[in-house]
Amino acid sequence: MNTKSIHIDHSTHANYADLTSQPASIIAALCNKVSAFFVRSELAKARANYQIKQQRRSTHRNPQNMVNSLPLEEKLRLGMYHWMD
């Protein structure tokens, strides 16, 4: 009986397989990067719109901001002594 194992050199087959699959993987990687870029840009737009809406809501709903924007004479006339700085 022969106890020696058979050794097959897979390196030559692997090199050919890598060469043939490499262009497809480059194209797939490029497509993934482009799609990820578009997703990130859409998320950035959505975040910016959300922040703008939150800023608008906070200025409209917060009465302290409206009172702070009044001139000092108007605060005195309305009796808002505790709002004066």
DONU-831572 format. One record per residue (C-alpha): x, y, z; residue in one letter. Coordinates in steps of 0.25 Angstrom, whole numbers, plus 5000, padded with zeros to 4 digits. Layout:
XYZa;...
***
This chain:
500050005000m;500450144997n;500350235009t;500750365002k;499650465000s;499450524986i;499850664986h;499150754975i;499650894973d;498450984973h;499151104972s;499151104956t;497651084956h;497451194967a;498151294959n;497351274947y;496051274955a;496451404962d;496851474949l;495451434943t;494651474955s;495451604958q;494751694947p;493351654952a;493751674967s;494351814963i;493051854956i;492251794968a;493051874978a;492952004969l;491451984969c;491351964984n;492152084986k;491352174977v;490052124983s;490652144997a;490952284993f;489552314989f;488952255001v;489852345010r;489552465002s;488052435003e;488252415018l;488952545019a;487852625012k;486752555021a;487552595034r;487752735029a;486252755026n;485952695040y;486852795047q;486252905039i;484852865043k;485252845057q;485852985058q;484553045052r;483752975062r;484653015074s;484553165070t;483053165067h;482653085080r;483653145090n;483053275096p;484353305103q;485053325089n;483953425085m;484053495098v;485553505097n;485453565083s;484553685088l;485253815091p;485353865105l;484353965104e;483353865100e;483653775111k;483453895121l;482153935115r;481553795116l;482053775130g;483053665127m;484053695138y;484453555140h;484853535126w;485753655125m;487253625125d;
***
